Amino acid sequence: MDAPLRLIAANPLDQLAKTVEALLVVASAPLTVAELADAAADDPERVEAALGLVGERYREGRSGIVLEHVAGGWAFRASREAAEACARMVEKPAQRGLSQAAMETLAIVAYLGPCTRPDIARIRGVAADSAVASLQERGLITESGRDDEAGAIRYRTTPLFERVFGLESLSELPRLDDLGGDVAEIRDRLHAVAEKRTA
């Protein structure tokens, strides 16, 4: 029996769950099952079973921290009951007073990205340099290549954006039509820019 198989055979599921728990505690970003399996030198199916044990131990209403599947991986977050106290101690990027311009820019990048500053400026009707710089500094958006024609830098949201907003992926963003209110103008601007980029 080779070393990895010996390790799996000697590692009961509850011990693996403790290892997975420790890996999630020290990780700075959500970890996929494959990453957890690699770090634990164990089988992905067993890691998924171990995640079930950890999730039961750290579920909403039972613990001050909660295991969640977010941004394509697994991570701990503060429970709803503890979130306010945690926010007072360590501000989340999205809660550090994002300006209206930054929130509009973030929404555009989330729904249309990757997109350029000129794209954002056309949709908002004003320059986006300051808002883009602020969002980059907070780690909510990042560079994603260059536009083929103009050579302008494109921007996309980051896994931190998904984690801060509790999304497993961008597909979980609400549809513009479901947001209520008058979104026709925003939708028209988004479509106009998207058509120009794909023409």
Secondary structure, 3 states (H helix, E strand, C coil): CCHHHHHHHCCCHHHHHHHHHHHHHHCCCCECHHHHHHHHCCCHHHHHHHHHHHHHHCCCCCCCEEEEEECCEEEEEECHHHHHHHHHHCCCHHHCCCCHHHHHHHHHHHHHCCEEHHHHHHHHCCCCHHHHHHHHHCCCEEEEEECCCCCCEEEEECHHHHHHCCCCCHHHCCCHHHCCCCCHHHHHHHHHHHHHHHC
